Amino acid sequence: MINVIIIALVFGYSGWMIYRHVQKGKQGACAGCDKGKTCAAASLDSPFSCGGESAKGKH
């Protein structure tokens, strides 16, 4: 019985992590990044900014 509970917990956690990964991927690179507020590339002044004009022109 305990084996079934452990397996259910492992599969449940794996499913949750996959779901979170997909949701963060849909938000985009900077929005899904945990370091978005402290990252130099995420600042609006950076040429590599996720939301800046120069980054949009490169894609």
The first five atom37 places (N, CA, C, CB, O) and aatype in JSON, in Angstrom:
{
  "aatype": [12, 9, 2, 19, 9, 9, 9, 0, 10, 19, 13, 7, 18, 15, 7, 17, 12, 9, 18, 1, 8, 19, 5, 11, 7, 11, 5, 7, 0, 4, 0, 7, 4, 3, 11, 7, 11, 16, 4, 0, 0, 0, 15, 10, 3, 15, 14, 13, 15, 4, 7, 7, 6, 15, 0, 11, 7, 11, 8],
  "atom_mask": [
    [1, 1, 1, 1, 1],
    [1, 1, 1, 1, 1],
    [1, 1, 1, 1, 1],
    [1, 1, 1, 1, 1],
    [1, 1, 1, 1, 1],
    [1, 1, 1, 1, 1],
    [1, 1, 1, 1, 1],
    [1, 1, 1, 1, 1],
    [1, 1, 1, 1, 1],
    [1, 1, 1, 1, 1],
    [1, 1, 1, 1, 1],
    [1, 1, 1, 0, 1],
    [1, 1, 1, 1, 1],
    [1, 1, 1, 1, 1],
    [1, 1, 1, 0, 1],
    [1, 1, 1, 1, 1],
    [1, 1, 1, 1, 1],
    [1, 1, 1, 1, 1],
    [1, 1, 1, 1, 1],
    [1, 1, 1, 1, 1],
    [1, 1, 1, 1, 1],
    [1, 1, 1, 1, 1],
    [1, 1, 1, 1, 1],
    [1, 1, 1, 1, 1],
    [1, 1, 1, 0, 1],
    [1, 1, 1, 1, 1],
    [1, 1, 1, 1, 1],
    [1, 1, 1, 0, 1],
    [1, 1, 1, 1, 1],
    [1, 1, 1, 1, 1],
    [1, 1, 1, 1, 1],
    [1, 1, 1, 0, 1],
    [1, 1, 1, 1, 1],
    [1, 1, 1, 1, 1],
    [1, 1, 1, 1, 1],
    [1, 1, 1, 0, 1],
    [1, 1, 1, 1, 1],
    [1, 1, 1, 1, 1],
    [1, 1, 1, 1, 1],
    [1, 1, 1, 1, 1],
    [1, 1, 1, 1, 1],
    [1, 1, 1, 1, 1],
    [1, 1, 1, 1, 1],
    [1, 1, 1, 1, 1],
    [1, 1, 1, 1, 1],
    [1, 1, 1, 1, 1],
    [1, 1, 1, 1, 1],
    [1, 1, 1, 1, 1],
    [1, 1, 1, 1, 1],
    [1, 1, 1, 1, 1],
    [1, 1, 1, 0, 1],
    [1, 1, 1, 0, 1],
    [1, 1, 1, 1, 1],
    [1, 1, 1, 1, 1],
    [1, 1, 1, 1, 1],
    [1, 1, 1, 1, 1],
    [1, 1, 1, 0, 1],
    [1, 1, 1, 1, 1],
    [1, 1, 1, 1, 1]
  ],
  "atom_positions": [
    [[0.82, -1.2, 0.0], [0.0, 0.0, 0.0], [0.87, 1.27, 0.0], [-0.93, 0.0, 1.21], [0.56, 2.23, -0.71]],
    [[1.94, 1.26, 0.79], [2.81, 2.43, 0.84], [3.51, 2.66, -0.5], [3.86, 2.27, 1.96], [3.8, 3.8, -0.88]],
    [[3.77, 1.55, -1.23], [4.41, 1.68, -2.55], [3.5, 2.44, -3.52], [4.75, 0.29, -3.12], [3.98, 3.25, -4.31]],
    [[2.22, 2.18, -3.46], [1.26, 2.85, -4.33], [1.22, 4.35, -4.02], [-0.15, 2.23, -4.18], [1.15, 5.18, -4.93]],
    [[1.28, 4.69, -2.75], [1.26, 6.1, -2.34], [2.53, 6.81, -2.81], [1.12, 6.22, -0.81], [2.46, 7.93, -3.32]],
    [[3.67, 6.16, -2.64], [4.94, 6.77, -3.07], [4.96, 6.96, -4.58], [6.14, 5.89, -2.63], [5.38, 8.01, -5.06]],
    [[4.51, 5.97, -5.33], [4.46, 6.08, -6.79], [3.5, 7.19, -7.22], [4.04, 4.74, -7.43], [3.8, 7.94, -8.14]],
    [[2.37, 7.28, -6.55], [1.4, 8.34, -6.87], [2.0, 9.72, -6.58], [0.1, 8.15, -6.06], [1.78, 10.66, -7.35]],
    [[2.74, 9.85, -5.5], [3.39, 11.13, -5.18], [4.45, 11.49, -6.22], [4.03, 11.07, -3.79], [4.54, 12.64, -6.64]],
    [[5.23, 10.52, -6.64], [6.28, 10.78, -7.64], [5.65, 11.21, -8.96], [7.16, 9.52, -7.85], [6.09, 12.19, -9.56]],
    [[4.63, 10.48, -9.42], [3.98, 10.84, -10.68], [3.23, 12.17, -10.57], [3.03, 9.74, -11.12], [3.2, 12.95, -11.52]],
    [[2.63, 12.42, -9.44], [1.93, 13.69, -9.23], [2.88, 14.86, -9.27], [0.0, 0.0, 0.0], [2.6, 15.88, -9.91]],
    [[4.02, 14.73, -8.6], [5.02, 15.81, -8.59], [5.61, 16.01, -10.0], [6.14, 15.49, -7.58], [5.82, 17.14, -10.43]],
    [[5.86, 14.92, -10.69], [6.4, 15.02, -12.05], [5.41, 15.74, -12.97], [6.73, 13.63, -12.61], [5.8, 16.59, -13.77]],
    [[4.15, 15.39, -12.85], [3.13, 16.05, -13.66], [3.02, 17.53, -13.35], [0.0, 0.0, 0.0], [2.86, 18.34, -14.26]],
    [[3.1, 17.89, -12.08], [3.04, 19.3, -11.67], [4.23, 20.08, -12.23], [3.01, 19.41, -10.14], [4.07, 21.21, -12.7]],
    [[5.42, 19.48, -12.19], [6.61, 20.17, -12.7], [6.52, 20.36, -14.22], [7.89, 19.39, -12.34], [6.92, 21.41, -14.74]],
    [[6.01, 19.37, -14.93], [5.83, 19.52, -16.38], [4.81, 20.62, -16.68], [5.38, 18.18, -17.01], [5.02, 21.42, -17.59]],
    [[3.72, 20.65, -15.93], [2.71, 21.69, -16.11], [3.3, 23.08, -15.89], [1.52, 21.46, -15.15], [3.08, 23.99, -16.68]],
    [[4.06, 23.25, -14.81], [4.68, 24.55, -14.53], [5.66, 24.94, -15.63], [5.41, 24.52, -13.17], [5.71, 26.1, -16.02]],
    [[6.42, 23.99, -16.12], [7.39, 24.27, -17.18], [6.68, 24.75, -18.45], [8.24, 23.01, -17.47], [7.13, 25.69, -19.09]],
    [[5.59, 24.11, -18.81], [4.82, 24.51, -19.99], [4.23, 25.9, -19.8], [3.71, 23.49, -20.29], [4.25, 26.71, -20.73]],
    [[3.69, 26.19, -18.62], [3.09, 27.49, -18.36], [4.14, 28.61, -18.42], [2.38, 27.5, -17.0], [3.87, 29.68, -18.96]],
    [[5.32, 28.36, -17.87], [6.38, 29.38, -17.92], [6.87, 29.55, -19.35], [7.54, 28.99, -17.0], [7.23, 30.66, -19.74]],
    [[6.9, 28.5, -20.11], [7.3, 28.59, -21.51], [6.34, 29.44, -22.33], [0.0, 0.0, 0.0], [6.77, 30.15, -23.24]],
    [[5.07, 29.38, -22.01], [4.07, 30.18, -22.71], [4.21, 31.66, -22.39], [2.67, 29.71, -22.37], [3.82, 32.5, -23.2]],
    [[4.76, 32.0, -21.22], [4.91, 33.4, -20.81], [6.05, 34.08, -21.55], [5.15, 33.48, -19.31], [6.05, 35.31, -21.65]],
    [[6.99, 33.34, -22.06], [8.13, 33.92, -22.72], [9.37, 33.78, -21.87], [0.0, 0.0, 0.0], [9.3, 33.35, -20.72]],
    [[10.5, 34.15, -22.44], [11.78, 33.93, -21.76], [11.92, 34.74, -20.48], [12.9, 34.27, -22.69], [12.24, 34.17, -19.43]],
    [[11.68, 36.03, -20.53], [11.89, 36.86, -19.34], [10.75, 36.73, -18.34], [12.05, 38.31, -19.74], [10.99, 36.75, -17.13]],
    [[9.55, 36.6, -18.8], [8.41, 36.48, -17.89], [8.45, 35.17, -17.13], [7.1, 36.59, -18.65], [8.01, 35.11, -15.98]],
    [[8.98, 34.13, -17.74], [9.04, 32.84, -17.09], [10.28, 32.62, -16.27], [0.0, 0.0, 0.0], [10.39, 31.61, -15.57]],
    [[11.23, 33.55, -16.33], [12.5, 33.4, -15.63], [12.35, 33.82, -14.17], [13.61, 34.23, -16.31], [11.71, 34.82, -13.87]],
    [[12.94, 33.05, -13.27], [12.89, 33.37, -11.85], [13.74, 34.59, -11.51], [13.36, 32.17, -11.04], [13.5, 35.23, -10.48]],
    [[14.71, 34.94, -12.34], [15.61, 36.05, -12.07], [15.24, 37.29, -12.88], [17.04, 35.64, -12.36], [16.08, 38.17, -13.07]],
    [[14.02, 37.36, -13.36], [13.58, 38.44, -14.24], [13.75, 39.83, -13.65], [0.0, 0.0, 0.0], [13.97, 40.78, -14.4]],
    [[13.65, 39.98, -12.33], [13.75, 41.3, -11.71], [15.19, 41.74, -11.49], [13.01, 41.31, -10.4], [15.45, 42.94, -11.36]],
    [[16.12, 40.8, -11.44], [17.52, 41.16, -11.18], [18.41, 40.94, -12.39], [18.04, 40.36, -10.02], [19.6, 41.25, -12.33]],
    [[17.87, 40.43, -13.46], [18.66, 40.1, -14.64], [18.96, 41.36, -15.46], [17.92, 39.06, -15.51], [18.07, 42.16, -15.72]],
    [[20.22, 41.52, -15.84], [20.61, 42.7, -16.63], [19.98, 42.65, -18.02], [22.15, 42.79, -16.75], [19.65, 43.7, -18.57]],
    [[19.81, 41.47, -18.59], [19.22, 41.35, -19.92], [17.74, 41.69, -19.91], [19.41, 39.93, -20.46], [17.18, 42.01, -20.96]],
    [[17.1, 41.65, -18.76], [15.66, 41.94, -18.68], [15.38, 43.43, -18.52], [15.04, 41.19, -17.53], [14.23, 43.84, -18.63]],
    [[16.41, 44.23, -18.27], [16.17, 45.66, -18.1], [15.83, 46.3, -19.44], [17.39, 46.35, -17.47], [16.26, 45.82, -20.49]],
    [[15.05, 47.36, -19.41], [14.63, 48.01, -20.65], [15.77, 48.71, -21.37], [13.53, 49.0, -20.35], [15.67, 48.95, -22.57]],
    [[16.85, 49.04, -20.66], [17.98, 49.73, -21.27], [18.9, 48.77, -22.02], [18.77, 50.47, -20.22], [19.72, 49.21, -22.83]],
    [[18.78, 47.51, -21.77], [19.67, 46.52, -22.37], [19.32, 46.27, -23.83], [19.62, 45.22, -21.58], [18.14, 46.2, -24.17]],
    [[20.32, 46.13, -24.69], [20.02, 45.79, -26.08], [19.48, 44.36, -26.21], [21.28, 45.95, -26.94], [18.91, 44.0, -27.24]],
    [[19.67, 43.55, -25.18], [19.17, 42.18, -25.19], [17.86, 42.04, -24.43], [20.21, 41.25, -24.6], [17.45, 40.93, -24.1]],
    [[17.21, 43.14, -24.16], [15.98, 43.16, -23.4], [14.89, 42.35, -24.07], [15.5, 44.58, -23.19], [14.76, 42.35, -25.3]],
    [[14.13, 41.65, -23.27], [13.02, 40.86, -23.81], [11.89, 41.75, -24.29], [12.51, 39.87, -22.75], [11.11, 41.36, -25.16]],
    [[11.78, 42.93, -23.74], [10.69, 43.81, -24.12], [11.15, 45.04, -24.87], [0.0, 0.0, 0.0], [10.32, 45.85, -25.28]],
    [[12.45, 45.21, -25.07], [12.98, 46.39, -25.71], [12.83, 46.36, -27.22], [0.0, 0.0, 0.0], [12.63, 45.29, -27.8]],
    [[12.93, 47.51, -27.84], [12.76, 47.62, -29.28], [13.88, 46.92, -30.04], [12.69, 49.08, -29.69], [13.64, 46.31, -31.09]],
    [[15.13, 47.01, -29.51], [16.24, 46.42, -30.24], [16.15, 44.9, -30.26], [17.55, 46.86, -29.63], [16.61, 44.27, -31.21]],
    [[15.59, 44.31, -29.23], [15.44, 42.85, -29.2], [14.36, 42.41, -30.19], [15.08, 42.37, -27.78], [14.48, 41.34, -30.79]],
    [[13.33, 43.22, -30.37], [12.27, 42.85, -31.3], [12.78, 42.9, -32.74], [11.06, 43.79, -31.12], [12.35, 42.11, -33.57]],
    [[13.68, 43.8, -33.02], [14.21, 43.93, -34.36], [15.13, 42.78, -34.75], [0.0, 0.0, 0.0], [15.3, 42.5, -35.93]],
    [[15.73, 42.13, -33.77], [16.67, 41.05, -34.05], [15.96, 39.74, -34.33], [17.62, 40.88, -32.91], [16.57, 38.85, -34.93]],
    [[14.73, 39.59, -33.93], [14.05, 38.29, -34.09], [13.44, 38.2, -35.43], [12.98, 38.07, -33.04], [12.82, 37.19, -35.77]]
  ]
}
